[in-house]
Amino acid sequence: MTSAIELQRAYAQALIVERVRLHEYRIVNDVLMAAQTLKRGFTTDVSAILAQARVQKGAAIDPVAAYRASGYRAKCAQNRPGKQNLGGGIV
């Protein structure tokens, strides 16, 4: 679940990179400014954007909190078979 959240975050950050400016810096071989342009995109806090996107899709703003509040994990634990003691281990 957290992997999916981080993928969404990275995708949103990639979308806000100023691609035209990045291309211009690459053409003139300005590595420092190209790196700064990428870094600015990938260090921008996109939490509010992601929250709004989730609201628009009818999803939870905080997926982890929603998962914990749902009790799904506890319900799955109840459905698992009990531990079976089949022996003493290494013989």
Residue pairs with C-beta under 8 A, 6 or more apart in sequence:
1 63
1 64
1 67
2 64
4 63
5 50
5 63
5 64
8 50
9 46
9 47
9 50
10 42
12 46
12 49
12 50
13 41
13 42
13 43
13 44
13 46
14 41
14 42
16 41
16 44
16 46
17 37
17 38
17 40
17 41
17 42
18 37
18 40
18 41
21 37
22 34
22 37
22 38
25 31
25 33
25 34
25 37
26 34
51 61
54 60
54 61
54 63
55 61
60 66
67 73
